[in-house]
């Protein structure tokens, strides 16, 4: 039996171990030496400047990532870990100084007329060709060296502190759930998982308790959100972007043609999902429209729950059906305790995967309660981990991929598990799997659209001033009604309080990448179904390239043109067909 709490000791044994303390000192030295080396480099020798910057950034980036992830992982399992907070502040303060070095390199690049000639002058520069081109493009938005350092430092006491405050508040929020025998107190993460319970009374009571608890912290969350979004608006303006969305699309290695083609496919699916919601209400015996607390209700007789051991067996076997490499990766993660499994007080809600490039391993957080969706969530996060595994032999700079592509491998792994299970399922089990798949897709398409519309509206209104908790909830409801095509009888006014994606100033609009990933992975899975095992090599090649090319070129490497609306329409069509099939039941 595998452990149910992750093992962080391969990263560092503790905050008191010599390696952790020495690595902090080493990081400080690397950052200081970078500034010194860049000062000594001849301004006319751009090759020397870039080589110095790349070499140092690879070493310092790997080290900073290891230190930072160790702190964040400790915080995610205990939001009151004061030492983790303290060390994270220190690490962020050290790395803030690198902002000035990047600004200096960017301004040096502004004087270069032929960047290709510079890149081709050295093998290391050739290896980091895409990184340099992105830096060259980024140079037009760079602030002065002093301004970049100042902003990086101010972030530690600004958006980063507000984000940590939000994590602390939500991580320690307790919901008071009414039961037949009294009141039961549960962490927010555990309460949200009750949305998958087979008992409608449990779901409704959990939803009411969640709303009540989120309302009680909504004013604090509003302060945090306003401060973070206000900072983003200001820095966008200073960098010369027309909006946070323009900045996000550019930083995501996308272009407007791809973004718009994908977005049109998303919007075309919303009326189809309204039919699905109506059909689900009918199957559940609900008169009228579906309320929010029934969105995740299990469908089918004898809705099955799974033990963690059963979940591991299902995932490993399903992954093996795709490739032995993917299956062995999952077994290795289970065997070596990479996963923190169950919800508990102080633990971050939801799920995530953190890849630690320095040790070539991932750590995964879930809040497993035994639902089929929870099994799929583990597969999803392992997909992220496998993506990291495909890049472990690349340099740190060449292993960083943008947000939209980040959700592709994870969603692809969901498809592997669902399609493997449905092959041997009974009629009722097939119904359960199909409905669960549609339920997840509805969140990825419809609810994600509502979150995008919410964030877009908040950015527009925040320019004029701070928004109250009540105003934010009104925007949330309006956005949900729009995306859900007014197909629900009850909505979730405080979704903005409990979603971590809104509270990171570096990752704005971290909603549409999920829809992007779902539709792209559907297209990839279609290629796999046509080509069989021959596709596995192309798939691994695709993942390996994601850190070293634009999303457009990464897709073109395996014959997909993402600028062509037809690709997205075909991916959307697979979901429409699934909805049609479900509605005929």
N, C-alpha and C positions, 0 to 999 in steps of 0.2 A: 504493500500500500504506500503510495507516494505521500509526501508531506503536503499539507494544505496551506502552509505559510511559506512565502518565498525565502530563499537564502541569499542574503546580500553580501555575505563574507567574501565571495570571489571579487567583489568590487573593492571593498575595504572591510577589515575585520571589525572595526569600530571607529568612532570619531577620535579615540585616544591612541589608535595604533600608529606606529612610526611612519608607515607608508602614507597614510592620510596627511599627517602633519608635514612630512617631507615634500609631498606633492604640492601642497599649498605654497611652500617656500619656493619650489621649483617653478611653479606657475608665475609667482611674483617676479622671479629672476628672468624668465622668458619674456614677459611683458616689458620689463624695463630694458632688456637687451635689444628688443625689437625697435624701440624708439631710438636707442643709441645707434644701432646699425643703420637705420634709415637716415639718421642725421648725417652719418659719415658717408653714406653712398653718394656718388656724384649725381647731381640732378640730371646731367645729360645722359647718364647710363641707365636707361629704363630697364634693361635686362637685369642688371645687378639689383635694382630696386625690387623688381618683381620676384626674383629668385629669393632674395632675403625675406620678403613678405610671405611667400608661399611656404618656404621651409619652416619659418617660425609659426605661421598660422596652422600648419598641419600638426606640429608638435604641441603647441599651446592649446589648439582646439580639442585635440584628443584628450589632453589632460584636464582641461576645464570641463569638458563634457562628463568625464568620469566623476569628478568632484561634485559637479552640480547635480547630476542624476542621483548620486548617492544621497545627497541632502533631500532632493525632491521625493525620492522613493521612501525615505524614512518619514517624511511629512505626510505622504499620501496614506500611510498606514496608521499615523498618529498625528493629527493636525496640531497637537499641543506640544510637540517636540521642540522645546525652546533652543536646544543646541543646534538642531538642524536649521532652524531659522537664522541663528546667529552666524553659522558658517556659510549659509547661502548668501547672506548679506556681504560677508567678507569676499567670497568668490566673485560675486557680481561687481563689487567695488574694484577688484583687481582687473577683471576683464573689461570693465568700462574704459580703461586706459587704451585698449586696443582700437577704440573707435577713432581716436586721433590718428593712429597709424594708418587705418584704412582710408581716412579722409585725405591724408598726405599722398598716399599712392593714387587715389582717385584723381586728385588735382594734377599729379604728375602725368597721368594718362591723358588728361585733357589736351596736352601739348603734342600728342602722338597722332600723326596723319595716317600711318599704315600699321595698324595693330597686327595684321596677319604676318607682316614681315618680322615684327618683334617676336611673335609666338614661334615662328619657324626657325628662329635663330638658336634655339636651345631645346634639348630633349625634355627637360623638366617642364618648361613652359608649354611644349607641345602636349605633354601629358595632362596639363591643366588648362588646355585651350579654352574649354567652355567657361570655366570659372573666370578666366581673365577677360573673356568677351563680356560676361555678365557684369564684371567689375567696371569695365570700360563703359558699358551702357548706364551703369549705376552712377558713374562719375558726374553726370549732368544734374543729379539730384543731391550730390554731396554738399554738406555744410562745410564751413572752415574747420580746421583741425581743432581749434579751441572750442568751437560750438558743438562739435561731435562729442568731445570728451565731457563737456558740461551736460549735454543732454543725457548721455549714458549714465552719468553720476546722478542726475536728477531723477532718472527713471527708478533708481533704487529707493528713493524716498517718495516717489510718485506712483506710477501705475503698478510697479512690482509690489509695493507695500499694500496698495488697495486690493490687488489680486490675492495676496496672502491673507489679508483681513477677511475677504470673502470666503476663502478656503476654510479659515478657522471657524467662521460663523456657521457655514453650512455643514462642515464636518462634525460640529458638536450640537447641531439642531436635533432635538428629540421630538417625535410626533406622538401625540396621545390618542391612541386608537380605541374607539368604543368597541367593546365585545359584549357577548351575552352575559358575561360574569363580572364585568367592570371595565376599567381602563388599562390598556396595555401600552407601555412606553417602548418605542422602537426608534433606532436611528433613522434619519431621513432616507439613507440608501436602502435599508431593509423595507421601509414603508413603501417606497416607490416600486420595489420588486413585487409587492402584493397586487399590483395591477395585473399580474399574470395568474392570479389565483382562480381556481375553478368556481369558487363560491361568490356569487354576485354581491352578497351583503358584505363580504370581506373586502372586495374591490371598492365598493362605494364608501365604506367606512374609512378605508385607508386613504382614498382620494380626499375625503373631507378633512381627515386629520392632516394630510400633507398640505392642503390649501391653507388650513388654519395656521400651521407652523410656518409656512413660507410667508404668509401675510405678516406674521409677527416679526420677521426679520427683513421685510421688504424695504423699509426705510433705510436700514444700513446698506442693503444691497444696492439701492438706488444711488446712495452717496458714492459707493465704489464704482458703479457703472458710469455715472456721470463724469467722475474724475478721470477714468480710463479713456472714455470716448472723447472727452474734451482734450486730453493730451494728444490723442491720435489726430484729431482735427488740426491742432496747432502744428504738429510736426509735418503733417501732409502739406500744409500751406507753406511752411518754411522750405520744404524740399521742392516745391514747385509742381506738386501733383494737383490735378483739378478736384480730386476726391479720394477718400480712402479706398473706394472701389477700384479706381484706376491704379492706385499703388498696389493693391492686392493682386489684380490681374497681371500686372507687370512682374511683381515679385514671385508670382506663381508660374512664371515661364509660359504664360498663355498669351494669346492675342484675342482681340475682340471678336474676330470671326468664329473662332472655336468656342469662346464663351457664349456667344449669342446662339450659335447652332445648338449647343447643349441645352441652354436655358429654354429655348423654344420647345424642345422635346419634353422637358420637365413639365412645362405648362400644359402641353397637350395631354399629359397623363392625368391631370387633376380631375377632370370630369369623369374619367374612367374609374378612378378610385372612389368617387362618390357612389357609383353603382356598387362597388365592392362593399362599402360601408353599409349601404342599404340592405344588401344581401346578407351581410353578417348579422345585422339587427334581426332580420327575418329568421335566420337559423337559430339565433339565441332566444327567439320568442319574445322579442322586444317590440312593443307597439309604438310605431313612430320612428324617429331618428335615433341614431346611436349616440349615447353620451360619452364624454371623453374617458370616463373610468371603465368603459367596456371596450375600448379600442384594442386592448391586448388580451381580452378574454379568450381562453382556449375554446376551440370549436371541435366537436366530435365527441363520441361516447368514450368513456374511460380515458379521459385525457391523461397521458402518461407523464410521470415525473421521473427524473434520472438522478442516480447518485453520481458523485464526482468520478468514481472509478468507471462507471458505465460511460460517462461523457468522454473520458480519456480513450476507452476502447473504440467507441464510435468514430472519434476524430482520427485516431491513428490508422484505423482500417480504411476509412474514407480517403485520407491523404495518400495512403499507399496505393489506392486504385489509380491515382493520378501519377505519382512517381515515388520511388523508394526514397529518394532524397528528401522529399517533403514529409513522408511518413516518418523517417528516421529523425528528422528535425523535431517533430512533435514529441516523439518518444523521449528524446534527449531533454526537451524542456520539462516534461513531466518527471522524468527520473531524477533530474538535478535540481528540482524545486525552484523553478523559475516563476511560479505562479502563486500569488496570494489570492485565495479562493473565496472565502466567505465574508459577508458583511459584518461589521462590528462598529461600536461607537468610536467616533474619532477618525474613522477611515473614510477616504474620499469615495463618493458615490460613482456609479457608472463603471466604466472599464477603460483601460488604456494599455498600450505596450510601450516600453521604453527600451530602445536599443543602445547598449553601451559599447561604442566602437573600440574602446581601449582593450576590452577583454573578449570581444566578438560574441557577446551574449545579450539576451534580452531579459527583461523582467516584466511580468504581466500582472495587472490588477483586475480582478473581477469581483462581482458581488453575487455569487452563485447561489441560487435557491432551488435548482432542480428542474426548471422549466426547459422545454425544447429550445426556446429562445436563448436561454443561458448557455446551452451546449453550443449553439451557433455563435454566440458571443466569444466563447473561448477560441473557436475556430477562426473567427475574425481577427482576434488579437494575435494569434499564432501566425496568421498571414502577414501581419506587420513584421513580426519577428523574422519570418523567412525572407522577407524583402531585405531586411538588414543583413541577414546571412549572405545573401547574394552579392552584397557590397562590402563584405568584411575584408577582402583583400585589396580594396581600393584605398587611396589615401583619405584622410578625414575630409578634406575639401571636396573630393570626388564622390563622397558617399552621402552627401546631403541632397535630398530630392524635395521638390515643391509640394505644397499641400494637396492639390487635386490628384496627383499621381499616388499620394500616400494612401489613399483609400481604395486603390485598385486591387492590390494583392490580397488585402484583407477580405474584400467583398468576393473576390474570386474563390477564396477558400470557403466562404459560406456556400457558394454554389456547389462546390465539390461535395461538401457534407450533405446538403439537401438532396442533390441528385443521386448520390450513392444510396441514401436511405430510402428514397422513394421507389427505387428499383425492386426492393424486396418487401415493400410495405403492403399491408392489407388495404382494402378499400377505405376503411375508416382511418387507418394510419396515414394513407396517402392524402386524405382530406385534411388531416391535422397538419401534415408537413406543408401542403400547398397553401393552406390558410396562414400558417406561421410565416411562410415565405412572403406572402402578400402583405401580411401585417408589418413585417420588417421593411418591405419595399415601400409601403405607404409612409412609414416614418422617414425613409431615406429620400423620398420624392416630395410628398405632400407636406409633412411636418417640417422638413428641411426648407422647403419653399417659404413656409410661414416664418421660420426663423430668419431667413434671408430678408424677407419683406420687413420684418420687425427691425432688424439691425440697420437696414438701409434708411428706414424712416427715422430711427433714433439719431443717426448721423446727421440727417438733414435738419431735424428740429433742435439738436444739441448745439448747433451753431448759434442759435438765438438765445440759448440759456439752458440752465439745468432743468431736468424733467422730474416731476414728483413720482413717487411709487404708483400713485393712482393713474397718472398719465401714461406711464410705462405699461401698466396693465391694460389700459384701454387700447394702446397700440398693439399689444400682444393679441388681444381678442380680435381686433379688426384684421390683423394679419392672418390669424388662424381661419377666420370666416372666409377670407379671400381664397386662401390656399385649399381649404377643405370644401370649397364650393358650397358653403353653408349647409353641408350635409350632416352636421352634428347637432344634437339638441343642447349640449353643454360643452363649454370649452375650458381651457386651463389658463387663467389670467396671470399666473405667476411662473410660467415656464421660463421667463427671463431671469428669475431669481436662481434657479437650480441648474442652469446649463453653464458649465465652465468655459465654453468656447467664447462667450461674450466678454470674459474678464482677462484676456491676454492681449496686451497692446501690440504685440508683435504679430499676432495671427488674427487679423480682422477678417470678417466674413468666413470664419471657419464653419461654414454650413454647406455652401454649394459644392465643396470638394467631395462630400459624401454622395451627392446625386451624380456628380461627375464620375466618381469611382464605380458606382453601381452600373451606370450605363456603359462605361468603358469595359468593365469586367464582363458584362453580358455579351458584348461584342467579342471579347477575347475567348469567352467560354464557347461561343458559337464557332470560332475558329478551331478550338480544341475538339469539339464534337465532329467537325468535318475532317480534321487531319489526324486525330487520335494521338498516339504516343509521339509522333513526329513533332507535334506542337510543343512538347515539354522543353526541348532545347531552345526554341524560339522564345518561349515564355521566360525562361531563366535569363536569356540574352536581353530581353525587354527590361526586366527588373534591374539587371546589372547596368544598363545604359542610363537609367533614370537620374543618376547623379551627375551625368556628364553631357547632357544634351537637353534641348528644349522638349516640352511635351510633344510638340508637333513632330520633331525629328525622331524622338523615341518611338512614337507610333508608326511613323513611316518605315522604320527599320524592319517592321514585320508586316508591312503592306497595308497599313490603315491610314486613311486620310481624314484627320479629325476636323478639317475645315469643311468637309463635305457633309451637309445636313442629312444626306441619305444614310450615313453611318449611324447617326444618333436616332433617326427615325426607325431604322431596322432594330436597334437595341430596344427602343421604346415599344416596338411592335411585339416583342417577346413578352413583355409585361402585360400589354393589352390582351394578348391571346390567353395568358394565364388568368386574367380577370374574367374574360369571357367564359372560359372553361369553368371557373368557380361559380359564376352566376347562373350557369345552366344546371347546377346541382338541385 
